[in-house]
Amino acid sequence: RPPAWSPSNWPVRWKVLAIVLVPLILATVFGGLRINSAMANSSGLRLAAARADVLPAITKYMSALDVALLASTTNRDVEGAKKNFEARKGEMVARLDDTDVTTDVRSALNTLLNGGQALLDKAADNSLGLRERVTTYAPLLLTAEDVINASVQVGDEKIRAEAQGLSRAVGARGQMTMQEILVTRGADLPEPQLRTSMITLAGTEPSTLFGMSEVLGASSPEAKTLQQQMVTRMAIMSDPASQLVDNPDLLKSIQTTDGIAEQVINDATASVTKSVHAQADERRNAAIIDTVVALAAIVIALVVVLLVARA
């Protein structure tokens, strides 16, 4: 006679339960892992969406910095530009305090905040020459471009490409600000030095214009206008007979390019943040569906097993 604990002595109900117990446990474990992975993915995208919400504050701050630097250099509406900058700076500080950004992004944003204020303070008391204003501002502009890209951490190539285009548009707007400063205050520099500075500055444009064209579409009218305006400015700067200071054609070209860059910034900022939030919502909904399906399948399987065992 087999021992009492031998499976041959088990009731039929126990035998049925023993047969399905291992597959049921495995199904429960794998279902739990799938649910956990879906929830973690959804949580990561929600964090990415929160971090992407910093973008509007960054672009508005850089716009206010551009306007304030140009105003302090040309002595036009200095007080209005200063108040606008302080307001945008306060918005970015508040957003930074409320958002769990990465250490690198937080450090870069603090560099923008401190560096922008220091630049405007020195420009206001005329302790910076014309070229020093440009050379001090340029690294801040590069920092802004880098922090925009670093604030969009998603796997979607299209969203990342749009964020890249946004960063390049911010760079283009800043380049136009620097060129306008040199054109309007160029009399402070000797002519050869002014022309060399402007040609050097314009040499960095192709990469920023290419980035914006990726967002606009290479064959779009705006992208073609950007290319034409760059060629126009380079032709004027390269012509030794052309007068650079207060040149109306240069200023018109700069303002045209600046207007398109502003359009790209507004559209891309809204599009990137909306896309990241939509992706986060989609993953959250998928995680909820996965959870419901997995739990329902486990419960149904358990009920069927119990009914069969009882029968």
Secondary structure, 3 states (H helix, E strand, C coil): CCCCCCHHHCCHHHHHHHHHHHHHHHHHHHHHHHHHHHHHHHHHHHHHHHHHCCHHHHHHHHHHHHHHHHHHHHCCCHHHHHHHHHHHHHHHHHHHHHCCCCHHHHHHHHHHHHHHHHHHHHHHCCCCCHHHHHHHHHHHHHHHHHHHHHCCCCCCHHHHHHHHHHHHHHHHHHHHHHHHHHHHCHHHCCHHHHHHHHHHHHCCHHHHHHHHHHHHCCCCHHHHHHHHHHHHHHHHHHCCCCCCCCCHHHHHHHHHHHHHHHHHHHHHHHHHHHHHHHHHHHHHHHHHHHHHHHHHHHHHHHHHHHHHHHC
